[in-house]
């Protein structure tokens, strides 16, 4: 394994993490993501404790709803596949949400700052995460993305 992938995730993470409170509006979340050019924001409780994450994926159901809903063909495909029915129902609930707490994904999986880049990459791959909040003693200290990990690989190739 290249040395860069054995390094602590703290060496490659971003420290300037967009954050929101649970009671922030979805409109505030959209504005924050656009202003920061970010694909997610970590939802934090008092003391900078991560309680959720709101991603672009969490906001997509709103576009479907505002765009006139799902075409019949797409809806039939979803309902024929039992694995997608529960996910579809959860996403449909998000389409009408007004608060971050109603849209965010939770509980949020976090990486400890002492984990190696390789360990974090394995978690992200296993759970299909695009980004992970990074914590020290349970408090948010950064965010690592797939892009950060690809850059770490590139630094050693």
C-alpha positions as CSV (number, residue, x, y, z in Angstrom):
1,X,0.0,0.0,0.0
2,X,1.4,3.4,-0.9
3,X,2.6,5.4,2.1
4,X,0.1,8.2,1.4
5,X,-2.8,5.7,1.9
6,X,-1.3,4.6,5.2
7,X,-1.3,8.2,6.4
8,X,-4.0,9.6,8.7
9,X,-7.1,10.8,7.0
10,X,-6.4,14.1,8.8
11,X,-3.7,14.7,6.2
12,X,-6.1,14.8,3.3
13,X,-9.4,16.0,4.7
14,X,-10.9,19.5,4.3
15,X,-11.1,21.4,7.6
16,X,-13.6,24.0,6.3
17,X,-16.8,22.0,6.5
18,X,-20.2,23.4,5.7
19,X,-22.4,22.8,8.7
20,X,-26.1,23.4,9.5
21,X,-28.4,23.0,12.5
22,X,-31.2,20.5,12.4
23,X,-33.8,23.3,12.5
24,X,-32.3,25.1,9.5
25,X,-34.6,25.4,6.5
26,X,-34.0,23.3,3.4
27,X,-33.8,26.6,1.5
28,X,-30.8,27.6,3.8
29,X,-29.2,24.2,3.0
30,X,-29.6,24.7,-0.7
31,X,-28.1,28.2,-0.5
32,X,-25.2,27.0,1.6
33,X,-24.3,24.2,-0.8
34,X,-24.5,26.6,-3.8
35,X,-22.5,29.3,-2.1
36,X,-19.8,26.9,-1.0
37,X,-19.7,24.8,-4.1
38,X,-20.2,21.9,-1.8
39,X,-22.0,18.6,-2.4
40,X,-22.9,18.2,1.3
41,X,-23.2,19.8,4.7
42,X,-22.8,18.1,8.0
43,X,-25.7,18.6,10.4
44,X,-24.3,19.3,13.9
45,X,-25.7,19.6,17.4
46,X,-24.3,21.8,20.2
47,X,-20.7,21.1,20.7
48,X,-20.1,20.4,17.0
49,X,-21.4,16.9,17.3
50,X,-22.5,15.4,13.9
51,X,-26.1,14.2,13.9
52,X,-26.7,13.9,10.2
53,X,-25.6,14.9,6.7
54,X,-27.5,16.5,3.9
55,X,-26.3,15.8,0.4
56,X,-27.2,16.7,-3.1
57,X,-28.8,13.2,-3.2
58,X,-31.1,14.1,-0.3
59,X,-32.3,17.1,-2.3
60,X,-33.1,15.4,-5.6
61,X,-36.6,14.3,-4.6
62,X,-37.6,18.0,-4.5
63,X,-36.6,18.4,-8.1
64,X,-38.8,15.4,-9.0
65,X,-41.7,16.8,-7.2
66,X,-41.3,20.3,-8.6
67,X,-40.8,18.9,-12.1
68,X,-44.3,17.3,-12.1
69,X,-43.5,14.0,-10.3
70,X,-42.4,10.7,-11.6
71,X,-43.4,9.5,-15.1
72,X,-45.6,6.4,-14.9
73,X,-42.9,4.2,-16.5
74,X,-40.3,5.2,-13.8
75,X,-42.9,4.7,-11.0
76,X,-43.9,1.3,-12.3
77,X,-40.2,0.2,-12.5
78,X,-39.6,1.3,-8.9
79,X,-42.8,-0.4,-7.6
80,X,-41.9,-3.7,-9.4
81,X,-38.6,-3.9,-7.6
82,X,-39.2,-4.6,-3.9
83,X,-35.8,-3.5,-2.9
84,X,-36.6,0.1,-4.0
85,X,-40.0,0.5,-2.6
86,X,-38.9,1.5,0.9
87,X,-36.2,3.8,-0.4
88,X,-38.8,5.4,-2.8
89,X,-41.2,6.0,0.2
90,X,-38.4,7.6,2.2
91,X,-37.5,9.8,-0.7
92,X,-41.1,10.8,-1.4
93,X,-41.3,12.1,2.2
94,X,-38.3,14.3,1.6
95,X,-40.0,16.0,-1.5
96,X,-42.2,18.1,0.8
97,X,-39.8,18.7,3.7
98,X,-39.0,22.2,4.8
99,X,-36.5,21.6,7.6
100,X,-33.0,20.0,7.3
101,X,-34.0,17.4,10.0
102,X,-36.6,16.1,7.7
103,X,-34.3,15.7,4.7
104,X,-30.9,14.7,6.2
105,X,-29.5,11.2,6.2
106,X,-29.0,9.9,9.7
107,X,-27.4,8.5,11.7
108,X,-24.3,9.8,10.1
109,X,-21.3,7.5,9.7
110,X,-18.1,9.3,10.6
111,X,-14.4,8.5,10.2
112,X,-12.0,9.0,13.2
113,X,-9.2,11.4,12.4
114,X,-6.7,8.7,13.3
115,X,-8.0,6.2,10.7
116,X,-5.8,5.7,7.7
117,X,-6.8,6.9,4.2
118,X,-7.0,3.2,3.2
119,X,-9.4,2.4,6.1
120,X,-11.6,5.3,5.2
121,X,-11.6,4.4,1.5
122,X,-12.7,0.9,2.5
123,X,-15.7,2.3,4.5
124,X,-16.7,4.6,1.7
125,X,-16.5,1.8,-0.8
126,X,-18.4,-0.7,1.3
127,X,-21.3,1.7,2.0
128,X,-21.2,3.6,-1.3
129,X,-20.5,6.9,0.6
130,X,-19.2,9.9,-1.4
131,X,-18.0,11.8,1.6
132,X,-17.5,11.2,5.4
133,X,-17.4,13.6,8.2
134,X,-14.2,13.3,10.2
135,X,-14.3,13.5,14.0
136,X,-11.9,13.7,16.9
137,X,-13.4,12.5,20.2
138,X,-16.9,12.7,18.6
139,X,-16.5,16.3,17.5
140,X,-16.5,17.4,13.8
141,X,-13.0,18.4,12.6
142,X,-13.2,17.8,8.9
143,X,-14.7,16.1,5.8
144,X,-13.1,13.6,3.5
145,X,-14.4,13.0,0.0
146,X,-13.8,10.4,-2.7
147,X,-12.0,13.2,-4.6
148,X,-9.6,13.6,-1.6
149,X,-8.8,9.9,-1.7
150,X,-8.3,9.8,-5.5
151,X,-5.9,12.8,-5.1
152,X,-4.0,10.8,-2.4
153,X,-3.7,7.9,-4.8
154,X,-2.6,10.2,-7.6
155,X,0.1,11.7,-5.4
156,X,1.8,8.3,-5.2
157,X,1.4,7.1,-8.8
